[in-house]
Amino acid sequence: MQHIATQFACKYIPEVVKQIILWNSEGKFWEVEVTCLRYQNKRYTRFTTGWGKFVRDNKLMKGDTCIFELEDENHMSVHIFRTSV
């Protein structure tokens, strides 16, 4: 599960969106479910089902940085910057 910044989600991801397609630089894509919930008048949004596969397939490691570029309300390009070891 990956949390999405509240201000970004409120501005760019409508609550009706239930799935986002993530694209990497190789042109591969993953369907990732989006879950929104409200608690004490605050909205929380996160990637759920499919996020783990995205992480595994892209061999993400602790310290790697992902930059998400919103293409439209349910498509994002992901730019991955690896941590040098």
HUNORLIN-V24603 format. One record per backbone hydrogen bond with DSSP energy under -1.0 kcal/mol. CO is the residue of the C=O (numbers start at 1). NH is the residue of the N-H. E is the energy in kcal/mol with one decimal. If there is no record, write none. Layout:
<<CO:NH:E> <CO:NH:E>>
This chain:
<<2:47:-3.0> <5:9:-2.7> <6:10:-2.8> <7:11:-1.7> <8:12:-2.8> <9:13:-2.2> <14:17:-1.9> <18:34:-2.1> <20:32:-2.8> <21:76:-2.9> <22:30:-2.0> <23:78:-3.4> <24:27:-1.8> <28:24:-2.3> <30:22:-2.7> <32:20:-2.8> <33:48:-2.6> <35:46:-1.9> <37:44:-3.3> <39:42:-1.2> <42:39:-2.5> <44:37:-2.5> <45:4:-2.9> <46:35:-2.7> <47:2:-1.9> <48:51:-2.5> <49:33:-3.0> <50:54:-2.0> <51:55:-2.4> <52:56:-2.6> <53:57:-3.2> <54:58:-1.8> <55:60:-2.3> <56:59:-1.4> <61:64:-2.4> <65:81:-3.1> <67:79:-2.8> <69:77:-2.7> <72:75:-1.4> <74:21:-2.4> <75:71:-2.8> <75:72:-1.5> <76:23:-2.7> <77:69:-3.5> <79:67:-2.8> <81:65:-2.8>>
